[in-house]
Structure formats: C-alpha cells, structure tokens
C-alpha cells in the first residue's frame, strides 16, 4: 500500500512537470504537399512553451481546418467529414484502445492521438513527424515492403473493428454510410464525369489503337453508378468490420528502420473522415488499386492477400474470435466479386492521387448546378505516371470482361 501511494505520487509529479503552463508563441506552416489532401487545410504549428517544471520547450501539433472556399465546404457538407472524424476519434477509437488494454494487446496503435477539436471546423492532432513518421511520395506508389506492412496493419484494424461490432460496443448506425450507398448526386457526378473525361482523353490524345477501349468504356457511363452502388451494399453473410474508407498513400505515415531507410517498420492511418461498416475487402481493393505499384500488385497479389489474412486471423485469435475469421479462399472470392469496384477506383481515383499539383481534382465543380467535367482537368488522365500504371490494367480489365 505504501509503495502504491509512492508510485502514484511520483507519476503525478512527473505528469505535472511535463504539462504545459504557458504558450509563448506559435508559428504555422503547411503540413502536407499540394494534392495530398482535398478535404481540409492541414498546418503544422510549432509552439514555444513553458512547462510546469519551469523549463522552456518546443511542441509541434497538426491542425486540420475546414476550407475557406464556400464551394468546397458545400461539397464536403455532403459527407460531414469534420463531425465524422471528431466523433470517430473521441467515441470509436477510444473503444479500440480500451479493447487493446482489456486484451493486453501491447502493439503500437495504428492511429495518432487527437488533442482536441472545435465543433466542427478544426481538429488538433499530435505531430507524427516528431516521432519520425513520414509520408511516402504519392506519385511513386508503394513497393512490396510498404504494401505488406499496410495490409498487415489493415488486418489488425479490421479484426478489432469486427470484435467491437460483435460485442455491441459499436454499431453500424454509429458511423456514416459508405459513400456509394448514399443517395447524393455529387457521387454520381464524380463517377460519371470522371469516366467521361477519361474517355474523351483516350479518344483525343491516346494512340488510335485505344479507340475501341474508349468506346467500350463509354458504355459504362450510364451504368457505373448503379453497378458500384449494388456492389457497395453491405452483405450480411460476408465478414463485417469497421472500414477506414480512404486508405491511400497520403492517408498513411511510415516509420523506417534506423539502419535502412527503405524498410518501413510501422505505419499510422490518418484521416478517419469516412469510416463505415461493410465487407473488409472494400478497403483492401481501394488501397491495392490506388496506392500499390502495378508490377508489385501483379507479381505479389497472392502474397499480399496472404499477409493480410494472417494478420486478420491472428488478431481475431488474440481477441478470442478465431472462428469468425474468413478463410484465405473466401477473401480471394470476395476480391473477385468486387473486382469491378477495384477497376473503377483504379481508372478514376488513381489519376486524382498522382496528378500534378496544378491538375488536381476540383471538388467544388461536383456540386449541384456546376459543370462536373470541370472537376477533372484532362491532363490528369494523360500524365505519364497514370498511363504507365493503368494502360496495362485497362487491357486486362477488358479481357476479363469487366467492361
């Protein structure tokens, strides 16, 4: 009892000494490169502070704010992204952390800490850069080591999300709907106008041998929304979990091996603005078809899915739900069932993710009453990075009968 009181005293003293007594100055700068985030303005704040111990120190924080542009805010209001993210951090991720504590899961968290928020225009996070995490280059895609780490971590995240759902600690109603389950015209415009602009560029700028592909792709413009919406419906007979909803390169930060900077050893997921409940493979497809190097996905497809499955199953086993784990064959089957979804993400979202800074998506043009075609600068579908990554895939999609 005496030792307990002593430990309690020194822990409180240590916590008090390291807490902030006064902020002396604040300096802010952009925290992400152009094209890395469409939904908010992200700044890094460097603070000169005085701690309660009397020592001066520096602290860096990440501040995420809503856009100043009314047109962009109008588009984002369709999804309530700031409210969703603040709620997910304060309500849902705290349940993830409690679950880890309850089951002695001592692995590093897959998300950063939220310091606080202003409803619903600003959120403050810890600065992962101060912990030696950094973002990969969105235009170079991710190699095999990065892809394996992300899929291993996604398996962990999906396993914990499934456990929380099964225990009734989180329900589907606590989260937003998957964006393609929503009845909002901006999503229809995004898919239809993106596909139409791609067809225009193929017809006008690609070699003549691609004209047959453009003709067949045009036939998808009138059906793509219906097909994606059908595939997006939650199938209760499939493995259900909490999906991140937007797993791509710029929503990931990596920590690297101290003696080999090419080897990632840890990853953190960012931007929990659109989590939803659905089948786990939606996150996998989105990540693999937008962020992973084409050759890596093609050559290592089975190994990547096997790594995801191993992590998912081992984490479910740790939490006493091994029997709930889908088999590897079932994951392959779901990936095949949703292949059309991966195909559309690949040809519409990938060009957005690798576009040059001056050719990024103009989200304000997706609002009702605006010219949706203007949201997609033609150059994003004609860049060398996009064409090198997608042209071989489009031929494969055609041969597989996806369009």
LINJO-V408858 format. One record per helix or strand. SS is the DSSP state (H for helix, E for strand). FROM is the first residue (numbers start at 1). TO is the last residue. If there is no record, write none. Layout:
SS|FROM|TO, SS|FROM|TO
This chain:
H|2|18, E|20|30, E|41|51, E|56|65, H|70|76, H|81|102, E|111|111, E|114|118, E|122|126, H|128|131, E|133|134, E|142|142, H|144|166, H|172|174, H|179|181, H|185|205, H|208|218, H|224|232, E|240|243, H|249|251, E|252|257, E|260|269, E|276|279, H|281|290, E|292|292, H|294|318, H|322|324, H|328|337, H|339|354, H|357|359, H|363|366, H|372|375, H|378|381, H|384|399
